Amino acid sequence: MRILLVEDNRRLHTSLRESLEEDGYAVDSAFDGEEGEAFALAAPYDLIILDIMLPKKNGFQVCQELRNQRLRTPILMLTARDTVDDRVEGLDSGADDYLVKPFAMKELRARLRALLRRDQPEKTKLLRVADLILDPVNHRLERGGVPIDLTAREFAMLEYLMRNPNRLVTREMIESHVWNFDFVSGSNVIDVYIRRLRRKMDDPFEVKLLETVRGAGYRLTNGGST
């Protein structure tokens, strides 16, 4: 899943981004309101984390403009301001939730999961392809009842493939959904991760699920040969 993080405090921004990336999210960064608004309108995000006290354009204004542009992406507002009027203004501007600083990362994660469940309930259900079962909420994977350990990025890639079973998924589609704008297109990173996935969830089993379509992309099937 892809998240836009709009926060001008560099230290907090770095900490949040690193934690979110460890959880398997692809994260794009913006450090002022105008930049955040431009990012939000330029790419499809699953969720936006938006600070209120931003340079150039505050979070209330950004949120209101995104809603005026009919952007329905869930927005979680961050702020050090904790008056009732501030919370009301944030929600009235179109935010879906409101988290006061300082906060525990554990609570932020829980609120993100709640927003994703509310906006896209299908994204929290167990995913099944053949005997492969993925739990997107608890980040667990098993095949034929055998647990499989994946890194956060491997998990994100497989989750995307499992949400598109038996469909051709191009490298460009993977780049846009699993990586952020910092990804260097044309590198062999995706090939490396595909090989890692195949080694973990295909090679130990008789039936192969992950296919390479030469010159086009990849396909996760209900059973076939690579």
C-alpha positions as CSV (number, residue, x, y, z in Angstrom):
1,M,0.0,0.0,0.0
2,R,1.1,3.5,-0.8
3,I,1.1,6.4,1.7
4,L,1.7,10.1,1.3
5,L,3.4,11.7,4.4
6,V,3.1,15.5,4.6
7,E,5.1,16.7,7.7
8,D,7.6,19.5,7.9
9,N,9.4,18.4,11.1
10,R,12.3,16.6,9.5
11,R,13.2,14.5,12.5
12,L,9.6,13.3,13.0
13,H,9.2,12.8,9.3
14,T,12.2,10.6,9.0
15,S,11.2,8.5,12.0
16,L,7.6,8.1,10.7
17,R,8.8,7.2,7.2
18,E,11.3,4.6,8.4
19,S,8.7,3.0,10.7
20,L,6.1,2.9,7.9
21,E,8.5,1.5,5.4
22,E,9.5,-1.2,7.9
23,D,5.8,-2.1,8.0
24,G,5.9,-2.6,4.2
25,Y,4.2,0.6,3.1
26,A,5.6,2.6,0.1
27,V,6.0,6.2,1.4
28,D,6.2,9.4,-0.5
29,S,7.4,12.5,1.4
30,A,6.3,16.1,1.2
31,F,7.4,18.9,3.6
32,D,5.0,21.8,2.9
33,G,1.3,22.1,2.1
34,E,1.7,23.1,-1.5
35,E,4.0,20.1,-2.2
36,G,1.7,17.8,-0.3
37,E,-1.3,18.9,-2.3
38,A,0.6,18.4,-5.6
39,F,1.7,14.9,-4.6
40,A,-1.8,13.9,-3.5
41,L,-3.3,14.9,-6.8
42,A,-0.5,13.4,-8.9
43,A,-0.6,9.7,-7.8
44,P,-3.1,7.2,-6.3
45,Y,-2.5,6.8,-2.6
46,D,-4.2,4.4,-0.1
47,L,-3.9,7.0,2.7
48,I,-2.5,10.4,3.4
49,I,-0.9,11.5,6.7
50,L,-1.2,15.3,6.9
51,D,0.3,17.6,9.5
52,I,-1.7,20.8,10.2
53,M,1.0,23.4,10.9
54,L,2.8,23.3,7.5
55,P,4.7,26.0,5.6
56,K,3.1,27.7,2.5
57,K,-0.4,26.1,3.1
58,N,-1.7,24.6,6.3
59,G,-3.2,21.2,6.6
60,F,-6.8,22.4,6.9
61,Q,-6.5,24.3,3.6
62,V,-4.8,21.3,1.9
63,C,-7.5,18.9,3.1
64,Q,-10.3,21.2,2.0
65,E,-8.8,21.6,-1.4
66,L,-8.3,17.9,-1.9
67,R,-11.9,17.3,-1.0
68,N,-13.0,20.1,-3.4
69,Q,-11.1,18.2,-6.1
70,R,-13.2,15.1,-5.2
71,L,-10.2,13.2,-3.8
72,R,-11.7,10.5,-1.5
73,T,-8.4,9.1,-0.1
74,P,-8.5,8.7,3.7
75,I,-6.7,11.5,5.5
76,L,-5.2,11.3,9.0
77,M,-4.3,14.7,10.4
78,L,-1.4,15.2,12.8
79,T,-1.2,18.2,15.1
80,A,0.2,19.5,18.4
81,R,-3.1,21.5,18.8
82,D,-5.6,19.7,21.0
83,T,-8.5,22.0,21.4
84,V,-12.0,20.9,20.5
85,D,-12.3,23.7,17.9
86,D,-9.1,22.4,16.2
87,R,-10.4,18.9,16.1
88,V,-13.7,20.1,14.7
89,E,-12.1,22.2,12.1
90,G,-9.9,19.3,11.0
91,L,-12.9,17.0,10.6
92,D,-15.0,19.6,8.9
93,S,-12.3,20.3,6.4
94,G,-12.6,16.6,5.3
95,A,-10.2,14.7,7.5
96,D,-11.2,11.1,8.5
97,D,-9.2,11.0,11.7
98,Y,-7.2,13.2,14.0
99,L,-4.1,12.3,16.0
100,V,-2.5,14.6,18.6
101,K,1.3,14.9,19.0
102,P,3.1,13.4,20.8
103,F,1.7,9.9,19.9
104,A,2.9,6.3,20.1
105,M,3.7,4.7,16.8
106,K,1.6,1.7,17.9
107,E,-1.5,4.0,18.0
108,L,-0.7,5.5,14.6
109,R,-0.5,2.0,13.1
110,A,-3.8,1.1,14.7
111,R,-5.5,4.2,13.3
112,L,-4.1,3.5,9.8
113,R,-5.4,0.0,9.9
114,A,-8.8,1.3,11.0
115,L,-9.0,3.8,8.3
116,L,-8.0,1.3,5.6
117,R,-10.6,-1.2,6.9
118,R,-13.3,1.5,6.8
119,D,-12.4,2.8,3.4
120,Q,-11.4,-0.4,1.7
121,P,-12.6,-3.3,3.8
122,E,-11.6,-5.8,1.1
123,K,-8.0,-4.8,1.7
124,T,-8.0,-6.3,5.2
125,K,-9.4,-9.7,4.3
126,L,-7.3,-12.9,4.0
127,L,-6.1,-13.3,0.5
128,R,-6.0,-16.8,-1.1
129,V,-4.5,-18.1,-4.3
130,A,-4.4,-21.9,-4.5
131,D,-2.9,-23.0,-1.2
132,L,-1.2,-19.7,-0.5
133,I,-2.8,-17.6,2.2
134,L,-1.8,-14.1,3.1
135,D,-3.0,-12.1,6.1
136,P,-2.5,-8.4,5.2
137,V,-3.4,-7.1,8.7
138,N,-1.0,-9.3,10.7
139,H,1.6,-9.6,7.9
140,R,1.6,-13.4,7.9
141,L,1.9,-15.8,5.0
142,E,1.6,-19.6,4.7
143,R,1.4,-22.1,1.9
144,G,-0.1,-25.5,2.5
145,G,-0.2,-24.7,6.2
146,V,3.6,-24.0,6.2
147,P,4.5,-20.5,7.5
148,I,6.7,-18.4,5.2
149,D,8.8,-15.5,6.4
150,L,9.0,-12.5,4.1
151,T,10.6,-9.1,4.4
152,A,8.3,-6.1,4.4
153,R,9.0,-5.3,0.7
154,E,8.6,-8.9,-0.3
155,F,5.3,-9.0,1.5
156,A,4.1,-5.8,-0.2
157,M,4.9,-7.2,-3.6
158,L,3.3,-10.5,-3.0
159,E,0.2,-8.8,-1.6
160,Y,-0.1,-6.8,-4.8
161,L,0.2,-9.9,-6.9
162,M,-2.4,-11.8,-4.8
163,R,-4.8,-8.9,-5.3
164,N,-4.5,-9.4,-9.0
165,P,-4.6,-13.2,-9.4
166,N,-4.3,-14.7,-12.9
167,R,-3.7,-11.2,-14.3
168,L,-0.6,-10.0,-16.0
169,V,1.2,-7.5,-13.7
170,T,3.8,-5.3,-15.5
171,R,6.9,-3.9,-13.9
172,E,5.4,-0.4,-14.1
173,M,2.3,-1.5,-12.2
174,I,4.5,-3.0,-9.4
175,E,6.7,0.2,-9.3
176,S,3.6,2.4,-8.9
177,H,2.0,0.4,-6.2
178,V,4.9,-1.0,-4.2
179,W,7.6,1.6,-4.5
180,N,7.6,5.4,-4.1
181,F,8.7,8.2,-6.4
182,D,12.3,7.7,-5.3
183,F,12.4,4.3,-7.1
184,V,14.9,4.2,-9.9
185,S,12.9,2.8,-12.9
186,G,14.8,0.5,-15.1
187,S,16.9,-1.1,-12.3
188,N,16.8,-4.8,-11.7
189,V,15.4,-4.5,-8.2
190,I,12.0,-5.9,-9.1
191,D,13.7,-8.9,-10.7
192,V,15.7,-9.5,-7.5
193,Y,12.5,-9.4,-5.4
194,I,10.7,-11.8,-7.7
195,R,13.5,-14.3,-7.4
196,R,13.4,-14.0,-3.7
197,L,9.7,-14.6,-3.6
198,R,10.0,-17.6,-5.9
199,R,12.7,-19.1,-3.8
200,K,10.5,-18.8,-0.6
201,M,7.0,-19.5,-1.8
202,D,7.5,-21.6,-5.0
203,D,10.7,-23.5,-5.0
204,P,10.0,-25.7,-1.9
205,F,6.6,-26.8,-3.4
206,E,5.7,-29.1,-6.3
207,V,3.1,-26.7,-7.9
208,K,4.5,-23.4,-9.1
209,L,2.3,-20.3,-8.8
210,L,4.5,-17.4,-9.9
211,E,5.0,-17.1,-13.6
212,T,7.3,-14.8,-15.6
213,V,5.8,-13.5,-18.8
214,R,8.9,-12.7,-20.8
215,G,9.1,-9.1,-21.9
216,A,5.8,-8.2,-20.2
217,G,5.7,-8.9,-16.5
218,Y,4.5,-11.5,-14.0
219,R,1.5,-13.5,-13.2
220,L,0.4,-15.3,-10.0
221,T,-1.7,-18.3,-11.0
222,N,-3.7,-21.0,-9.3
223,G,-1.1,-23.5,-10.5
224,G,1.2,-23.9,-13.5
225,S,4.8,-23.8,-14.5
226,T,7.2,-20.9,-14.7
